[in-house]
Amino acid sequence: MSLTQDEADDLLQLPKLFVDASPIEFTLTQPMDYERILRSVDRREEFHLNVERGRRNKIRLKYQTRARRVIVLARLEMNGRRHRNPPESPYKPAEWISQNHLHLYREGFEDQVAYELADAPGWPEPLTDGIPALEQFLRFCGVAEWPPIQTSL
């Protein structure tokens, strides 16, 4: 299943809300890997938000939003491995992208294209870390409001 670029852009920007209003658990030092369901405000579309902290590399964080269960619209990766874009990529073809980057759905490439954050279309500001980065990502993905984010060790 694939989308046109316009469809993907519309889905990313569509206002979203969390289905479950329970607090979001955010561990500061332990691995984490969980998924929360979001819905468009008009309740026509369902989205999945994944939040991960690395098992071996505890400073690695990944936030991802998917539409229609399997289509990655956006994925923010921090302190992970560098990424090499495909040779025909619309952005920096065949070039290595830094450890902090944003994957965006691109028609014909799905989520294989990564952007340096300073060049990422629509990315609002320099990257922070941890919870502020999660909040930046949620705003970027059109999430209108979210439950409280609780930290734990």
C-alpha positions as MATLAB code, in Angstrom:
seq = 'MSLTQDEADDLLQLPKLFVDASPIEFTLTQPMDYERILRSVDRREEFHLNVERGRRNKIRLKYQTRARRVIVLARLEMNGRRHRNPPESPYKPAEWISQNHLHLYREGFEDQVAYELADAPGWPEPLTDGIPALEQFLRFCGVAEWPPIQTSL';
ca = [
       0.000    0.000    0.000;
       1.364    3.401   -0.899;
       0.170    6.981   -0.883;
       0.586    9.945   -3.161;
       2.756   12.675   -1.706;
      -0.280   14.935   -1.266;
      -2.141   12.201    0.643;
       0.841   11.600    2.937;
       1.312   15.329    3.590;
      -2.401   15.726    4.355;
      -2.374   12.766    6.761;
       0.705   14.090    8.577;
      -0.869   17.521    9.055;
      -4.338   16.226    9.935;
      -5.195   17.224   13.549;
      -4.911   14.183   15.822;
      -5.823   13.246   19.384;
      -4.775   10.371   21.645;
      -7.442    7.700   22.042;
      -6.203    6.800   25.544;
      -5.760    9.789   27.862;
      -3.615    7.906   30.386;
      -0.181    9.473   31.008;
       2.638    8.718   28.602;
       5.455    6.914   30.439;
       8.913    8.176   29.494;
      11.904    6.416   31.046;
      15.098    8.388   31.378;
      17.533    5.468   31.612;
      15.720    2.233   30.777;
      14.842    0.844   27.342;
      11.298    1.563   26.230;
       9.246    0.467   23.280;
       5.556    1.204   23.185;
       2.768    2.204   20.878;
      -0.184    4.540   21.388;
      -3.200    5.007   19.123;
      -4.207    8.399   17.776;
      -7.285    9.380   15.799;
      -8.008   12.291   13.573;
     -10.263   14.861   15.195;
     -13.014   13.875   12.738;
     -12.412   10.187   13.753;
     -12.014    9.054   10.132;
      -8.331    8.109   10.338;
      -6.340    6.079   12.855;
      -2.633    6.608   13.499;
       0.017    4.816   15.544;
       2.699    6.557   17.573;
       5.766    4.499   18.501;
       8.295    5.633   21.096;
      11.553    3.734   21.584;
      14.712    4.061   23.666;
      17.623    1.817   22.695;
      18.477   -1.297   24.667;
      22.243   -1.133   24.212;
      22.543    2.566   23.390;
      20.283    4.149   26.017;
      20.611    7.662   24.576;
      19.089    6.519   21.259;
      15.504    7.685   20.893;
      13.063    7.089   18.070;
       9.600    8.598   17.614;
       7.472    7.408   14.714;
       3.972    8.112   13.370;
       2.244    5.627   11.079;
      -0.978    5.893    9.111;
      -3.102    2.958    7.998;
      -1.101    0.722   10.352;
       1.982    0.316    8.156;
       2.777    3.576    6.348;
       5.449    5.566    8.167;
       4.659    9.256    7.749;
       7.485   10.586    9.933;
      10.239    9.140   12.133;
      12.582   11.201   14.281;
      15.798    9.419   15.202;
      18.179   10.833   17.796;
      21.628    9.561   18.753;
      21.219    6.550   16.510;
      23.199    5.307   13.572;
      23.905    7.541   10.636;
      21.691    6.972    7.633;
      22.543    6.841    3.933;
      19.864    8.078    1.565;
      18.980    6.082   -1.554;
      20.934    7.004   -4.711;
      17.835    8.500   -6.392;
      16.663   10.309   -3.253;
      15.111   13.773   -3.686;
      17.329   14.985   -0.812;
      21.093   14.420   -0.639;
      21.132   11.335   -2.878;
      23.504    8.598   -1.668;
      24.847   10.911    1.077;
      25.246   10.061    4.733;
      22.890   11.835    7.134;
      23.857   12.590   10.756;
      22.770   10.653   13.837;
      19.904   13.085   14.469;
      17.591   13.066   11.475;
      13.978   12.999   10.355;
      12.589   10.422    7.944;
       9.585   11.635    5.975;
       7.303    9.717    3.665;
       8.253   10.446    0.075;
       6.272    9.012   -2.797;
       8.275    6.245   -4.438;
      10.651    5.983   -1.455;
       8.220    5.522    1.452;
      10.249    6.269    4.640;
      13.753    5.672    3.216;
      14.615    9.369    2.808;
      16.157   11.055    5.847;
      16.649   14.792    6.295;
      19.114   16.739    8.362;
      16.863   18.538   10.832;
      17.940   21.984    9.650;
      16.712   21.053    6.141;
      13.637   18.976    7.043;
      10.506   20.449    5.435;
       8.314   21.909    8.154;
      10.584   21.003   11.094;
      10.038   23.955   13.432;
      13.231   24.516   15.372;
      16.552   23.041   16.435;
      16.282   19.662   18.097;
      16.113   19.426   21.833;
      16.247   16.051   23.570;
      13.998   13.641   25.422;
      10.544   14.896   26.325;
      10.864   18.316   24.620;
      11.839   16.483   21.409;
       8.816   14.190   21.784;
       6.586   17.254   22.182;
       8.194   18.867   19.093;
       7.557   15.678   17.152;
       3.927   15.486   18.289;
       3.311   19.085   17.183;
       5.065   18.387   13.875;
       2.737   15.410   13.314;
      -0.402   17.463   13.954;
      -1.209   16.148   17.428;
      -3.496   18.800   18.892;
      -3.134   17.767   22.536;
      -1.611   14.907   24.437;
      -1.824   13.346   27.886;
       0.711   14.274   30.568;
       4.174   12.817   30.056;
       5.538   11.165   33.218;
       9.215   10.451   33.682;
      10.726    7.542   35.497;
      14.203    6.113   35.875;
];
